[in-house]
Amino acid sequence: MIVTVFRNRLNPDHSSEYYELAPRIAALAVDMPGYVWHKSFTAEDGERVTIVEFADKESHEAWARHPEHRAAMEKGRDRLYQFYDIKICNDDRSASFEA
């Protein structure tokens, strides 16, 4: 598994544009081979975190190269985000529990 942790803060001047684009980009990710899941959270201070899991490195890299995703990333750098930080991690060990 490949897990991406995407921390960011929206640029308030362009947040409406982000909220128009985000559902399309999320739908593209869900349709990608190897997609497992993703969830987004917003902290009280406005920082946002999205966690995305892909089955393997190849499917994650295919997502990273998807043309619409690439265009959205460029738009994010240009105006949608005040900052972002991305960590891409291998799942070397995992455990889960459900009662």
C-alpha positions in Angstrom: 0.0 0.0 0.0 1.0 3.6 -0.7 -0.4 6.2 1.6 -0.3 9.9 0.8 -0.8 12.5 3.5 -1.7 15.9 1.9 -1.7 18.8 4.3 -2.9 22.2 3.0 -4.6 25.5 3.6 -6.9 26.9 1.0 -6.5 30.4 -0.4 -9.7 32.1 0.7 -9.8 34.2 -2.4 -10.2 31.1 -4.5 -11.9 28.6 -2.2 -15.1 28.6 -4.3 -13.0 27.5 -7.3 -11.5 24.7 -5.2 -14.9 23.5 -4.1 -16.1 23.3 -7.7 -13.0 21.3 -8.8 -12.6 19.0 -5.8 -15.5 16.6 -6.5 -14.3 16.0 -10.1 -10.8 15.3 -8.9 -12.0 13.0 -6.1 -14.2 11.1 -8.6 -11.2 10.6 -10.9 -9.2 9.2 -8.1 -11.9 6.7 -7.1 -12.1 5.4 -10.7 -8.3 4.9 -10.9 -7.1 1.2 -10.9 -5.5 0.5 -7.5 -7.4 3.2 -5.6 -8.4 2.0 -2.1 -9.8 5.0 -0.2 -9.5 8.6 0.9 -10.7 10.9 3.6 -10.4 14.6 4.3 -10.4 16.4 7.6 -10.3 20.1 8.5 -8.7 21.3 11.8 -10.1 24.1 13.9 -7.3 26.4 12.6 -8.3 25.8 9.0 -5.5 23.4 8.0 -6.9 20.5 6.0 -5.5 17.0 5.7 -6.4 14.4 3.1 -5.2 10.8 3.4 -5.2 8.7 0.2 -4.4 5.0 -0.1 -3.5 3.2 -3.3 -2.8 -0.5 -3.6 0.7 -0.2 -4.9 3.4 2.2 -6.2 2.4 1.8 -9.9 -1.2 2.8 -9.3 -0.2 5.7 -7.2 2.2 6.9 -9.8 -0.5 6.5 -12.5 -2.7 8.8 -10.4 0.1 11.3 -10.0 0.5 11.4 -13.8 -3.2 11.6 -14.7 -3.6 14.7 -17.0 -6.6 16.2 -15.1 -4.9 15.6 -11.8 -1.7 17.3 -13.1 -3.8 20.3 -14.3 -5.5 20.5 -10.9 -2.1 20.3 -9.1 -0.8 23.2 -11.2 -4.0 25.2 -10.4 -3.5 24.5 -6.7 0.1 25.8 -6.8 -0.9 28.9 -8.8 -3.9 30.0 -6.7 -6.0 27.5 -4.7 -3.6 26.8 -1.8 -1.8 29.1 0.6 0.5 26.2 1.3 0.6 22.4 1.0 2.8 19.6 2.1 2.7 16.1 0.7 4.2 12.9 2.3 4.1 9.7 0.3 4.6 6.6 2.5 5.0 2.9 2.1 2.9 0.7 4.3 5.7 -1.2 6.0 3.5 -2.4 8.8 -0.1 -2.0 9.6 -2.6 -3.3 12.1 -6.4 -2.8 12.5 -9.1 -3.6 14.9 -12.9 -3.5 14.7 -15.2 -4.5 17.6 
